[in-house]
Amino acid sequence: MGFLTEDEVAALRPAQEAMFRSPIPTQVVSSDEFAPVPQTAQQRQVEARIKSMADELGGHQGLDRRRFLATAAGMAAAFVAMNDVYGPVFGVNRAEAAEPDRAEARSAALRDQFIMDVHTHYLREDTRLMGFVEMRKAVGRAGWNPALNPQDQSIDSLMYANWFKEVFLDSDTKVALISGAPRTSRPTGS
């Protein structure tokens, strides 16, 4: 499996079942590297605020909660909700959540922004960590990333060449940091 015990895994539920479907997660979920911490009081406040704004503003726009939250105005509402709870962290205003045209204009203006991914991985050629291939296949089967055809996934999908292609050629990422840099031999000396 991964880093969790069988009992810990048995106690987990898939994120899509366990948490509110928001444009921004309102609680920590597990990636099979750690057991998630329970939702905090502030995260519950953000979630309640997002739901309230989605019902109110979505209703004014003729949208149910789910459809509203899939729009740029819904994303703006999620940022506003976080600002309401955590303070003015994000440069967003309520008009963007209330006026779909304003939200779409802001979204269009930000399309070409600089993106830096600070937590990426690829596997070395001599790896024996085949569980990651099965996880990648599962993501494709679940439809979370429709571009991942489960039949096409192999250990090569997780090696440097494909990592480079997916991060720098298939996405808008400009800078990526590798977490736990791979090496070819053990360091010597002190």
Secondary structure, 3 states (H helix, E strand, C coil): CCCCCHHHHHHCCCHHHHCCCCCCCCCCCCCCCCCCCCCCHHHHHHHHHHHHHHHHHHHHCCCCHHHHHCCHHHHHHHHHHHHHHHCCCCCCCHHHHHCHHHHHHHHHHCCCCCEEEEEECCCCCCCCCCHHHHHHHHHHHHCCCCCCCHHHCCHHHHCHHHHHHHHHHCCCEEEEEECCCCCCCCCCCC
